[in-house]
Amino acid sequence: MHLLTPICFPSASPPQPPTRPLPPPRPSRRLACASASVHGSGSFARRLRLPRPPSVASAMRRRGRQRAAPPPPAAAAGGDAAGPGAQEKRDGTDLKTLATRFWKVAAPYWWSEDKTQARLRLAAVFALTLGTTGISVGFNFLGRDFYNALADKDQEKFTTQLLYYLGAFAGGIPFFVLRDYARETLSLRWRSWMTSYYMKRYFKNKTFYKIQSQSMIDNPDQRINDDLSAFTGTALAFSLTLFNAAVDLISFSNILYGIYPPLFIVLVVYSLGGTAISVFLGKNLVNLNFMQEKKEADFRYGLVRVRENAESIAFYGGEENELQLLLDRFRRAFDNLSELLIASRNLEFFTNGYRYLIQILPAAVVAPMYFSGKIEFGVINQSVSAFNHILSDFSLIVFQFQSISAFSAVIDRLGEFDDLLDGNESSLSSQGDSIDGISIIFKSSSPVLGSNGSLTQSDPCTVLEIRNLTLLTPRSGNILITDLTIELKDKDHLLVMGPSGSGKTSLLRALAGLWTSGMGDIIYHVRGSMQLQSNLSCDEPSNMKSEGEQLLQSSKQRRDNGIFFVPQRPYMVLGTLRQQLLYPTWTEDVHHSANSDAQNKDPLPFLSEVSTSDGVGAKPEMPSTAELIRVLEGVKLGYILPRFNGLDSMHDWASVLSLGEQQRLAFARLLLAKPTLVLLDESTSALDETNEAHLYSQIEAAGITYISIGHRKTLHKFHNKALYILKSDLAEADNNLRNWELKSTDQISVEESTPFSS
């Protein structure tokens, strides 16, 4: 809910009752807003004054909140884990920090690859703003002569001034329309660049995963979508308002001071006093707006979870529980909003009185001069117009205080997010892993020329080496696995087993590079050296550890080097069935255009740059439609093609496919990608034994080495090695220095229940 009222700045108009919040105005409505004050007494020039740049309030209301992607569960709970009411309050951010964060968020675009376009467009907006200010000054003098003719009952002069007005309108309106259009398009371009900029940083180096898994910050989705939109629109609108105010102040101060100097002094005292009172009355609005953004996002996330887990909730019969949880979240938003309304009400008592008093104040000051015959009637209207121009410039904080407080909350939220992405005070490093000692290395199995001129080559049959791996949990540092050393050769299929909570999936996280807490080396042997070299950039420091070796830099690098991961519940992307099969090895180009020249002239090229890794490794050719259909039939999913009208239909695949079908679809992705090594985390748990056996036979026939996590004893026959992991506390109780044991599956009896039984 937004409490921001659009503010039009007529130079003077009769008092009108306060308006309720309106929908975001279109440019034509902003013109109507200014012309709506033409009725009543006052200067005709003043009443026909064309609008200023839209108020900050107008920009703040342009925030689409219809849909919200789920934030990190723990973070989105808003401190639910700590009990109701946790994190209900926060300390305020000082002005210096806000200013620093504003500059840090706003500055990159103006020095980016789009800086030329950005600066030219900004210069055009400022030039048009100067033009509109000149038009306003012209109307000020036209109004004076118009009302002098009216007071003198000079019909001929009145008709002439009226024609001047009509001509000025015809020539002036395009400047205002073009100014608003140029401002809106620049705001949209700025937002597009910032969205691309923040999303690349969000996905780079698995930052999105660390934020979610460690609950570092609440609602990153809202900050990318809503807060960036509000920031760009409001920052530009407010900057233009300040610029317009400065030009207005210079233009009209000379007019007002020339009419009656004491009136200028009254204006300065009145505006400074109003600003001080507004700051005092509205000092709590920034924090209240910050918390309102968070609580509304938490409530929306709860609704999204109900939609995504509707079947599970229905099976549990948990409607009453969900209703209560959602109402609790809504109540927190309601309580905060109630405080926000009270603070806004107190501020409105003052600002409405402040705004209404200026309707009569300038006329009351100069009226004695008119009664004594020292000035003409038109000069009164001219002084009122100039007074209101200058007063609105001096009173920006009074008129825009609610907008400024809401904008400060946006700056605060984006500043926190930017600090997190940049690794500053509340950074990944300070909140991340306590011990990051696990190295993931890609080693070429092809001959490599060493520094001494000799050729070195690793065993071409080796796929994976794990050396002295001790795995810890992030942050807490609890030991999961101690001193693990194993070696897998080609066609060595490893089954990882153990009780729940022993660290089986955590081992896969370490193999994937998601967890690096602990010590030891994980070495992948890559077929050929091209992949190692392709990820290096000439302008970045080398990540080569030694000849023929390279450290892990990105998830894409892991995929490009033939390492694939299949989770228990596969991720279903938003897209077609074809895109489900191609994910994540290939990205289908969704920007189809018959005209290649149109593609070369993309007005927003930065939205087409999607790579977040340090380079592009070798990628197999994208499979044809016939290959996609063949692989679907190979995993016994051919029947879904007629069911969903082919490969290019769009559905919510996580809802329309059963978990077993999703797992078979994940195996189809695997078979299309043709990796060297695949990590399977209970990837057949929803399948019957027949389908499970069929899928394992498919990947074995494809020559893929695999590591599986599973509890079924029927999995033994698909693997030739088994790694048993015990919980570390149980191993210590049995006086074992290691909590794991590696065996051949031929040595395991079906009835064997513990790895240390022999």
Secondary structure, DSSP 4 states (H G I P E B T S, - for coil): ---PPP----SS----PPPPP-PPPPHHHHHHHHHGGGSSSS-HHHHTPPP-SPPHHHHHT----S------HHHHTTSGGG-TTTT---PPPPHHHHHHHHHHHHHHHHTSTTHHHHHHHHHHHHHHHHHHHHHHHHHHHHHHHHHHHHHTT-HHHHHHHHHHHHHHHHHHHHHHHHHHHHHHHHHHHHHHHHHHHHHHHHHGGGHHHHHHHHT-SS-HHHIIIIIHHHHHHHHHHHHHHHHHHHHHHHHHHHHHHHH-HHHHHHHHHHHHHHHHHHHHHTTTHHHHHHHHHHHHHHHHHHHHHHHHTHHHHHHHT-HHHHHHHHHHHHHHHHHHHHHHHHHHHHHHHHHHHHHHHTTTHHHHHHHHHHHTTSS-HHHHHHHHHHHHHHHHHHTHHHHTHHHHHHHHHHHHHHHHHHHHHHTSTT-HHHHS-S-EEEEEEEEESS-EE-TTS-EE---TTEEEEEEEEEEE-TTT--EEEEEEEEEEETT--EEEE--TTSSHHHHHHHHHTS--BEEEEEEEEESSSHHHHHT--TTS---B-STTEEE---HHHHHHTTEEEE-SSPPPPSSBHHHHHHTTT--------S-HHHHHT-S-GGGS----SSS----PPPPPHHHHHHHHHHTT-TTHHHHTTSTT-B--HHHHS-HHHHHHHHHHHHHHH--SEEEEESTTTTS-HHHHHHHHHHHHHTT-EEEEE---GGGGGG-SEEEEE--HHHHHHTT-S-SEEEEEGGG--TT---TT--
